[in-house]
Amino acid sequence: MTTPLPQGFVMREATNEDIDAIVDLVNARFRRLIGAEAATPQRLREVWDLSGFDPALDARLVFDPGGRLVGAAYVWDLSGVNVQLVCDSVVHPDCRVPGIWAALLAWAEARAREAIPLAPPGSQVAFAHSAQEEDTALNEALAEQGLEVVRHFWRMVVEMAVPPPAPDWPEGISLRAFDPAQDLPDTVTALRDAFRDHWAHVEEPFERELERRRRKIEDDPEFDPSLWFLACDDGEIAGLALCHPRCWGDALAGYVSAFGVRRPWRRQGLGLALLHHAFGEFYRRGTRKVALDVDASSLTGATRLYERAGMRVDRLSHIYAKELRPGRDLSTQTLE
């Protein structure tokens, strides 16, 4: 399945040396869409460093007749079991020549289809792509490629003119900061347990996830373990809020990158206490705005929790998907 490029445009394989140029391209589009840069080399490498990702096979670049990079796309296996193939693609905002996105998305879908024989027998295989609400051109291109909107996600924020309420911890809960030397395996276990109840979750192999998160920590110059909060009950992680000092797309905001409470400790006020503690720590450090991203139809009711903590919807994005092979859906769709 191929779609020809406009005359004079060329597509080639990507290499790791192209990362900075791709980041510049992505940020050019984000500056036009939201007035801020949202990509960093470190964020892109998180995907490109995944086990099995090969830029020569999994990424393509498009250049205009003058040799300027105007488009890029890459495809990766989100779950590690070849049932969720995800694409990111971008076209420079000043490149208004029709057909660039069509060619990139056609290549991406064809590449995703190569994973079908590797998926578990009888399983559904799907191809997905996200798009900001503001990105009209991308939304139109995805629809033209036959993808359909299957979910909406919100960026939610809280802006604090005064300190947030002090956390009211459930009985038996103690809080401590993350210790990189010893806590990563237990933290990954707790995350996996909490995220089993998130829409579209497919559990990736434990060692893959452990290595992915270890590399993410090691490669991030801004990683701050004192912003990873572990709420424990008799030494076992009951809930966690993993925060980052800077939010992508909003340099003035802190970011809650992962948040969850495990089933046995839900509906006891632990989630709200964790949020209040995280917000309070950001406030103490001089950060008055905190953001996170959440499924707008969260199966666990997370949006209601965030609203109780004073957060509001700031931005909308859409998840598009296309079924490449029918079969048994291995992802979480409802709560039992």
Order of alpha helices (4+ residues) and beta strands (2+ residues): beta-alpha-alpha-alpha-beta-beta-beta-alpha-beta-alpha-beta-beta-alpha-alpha-beta-beta-beta-alpha-beta-alpha-beta
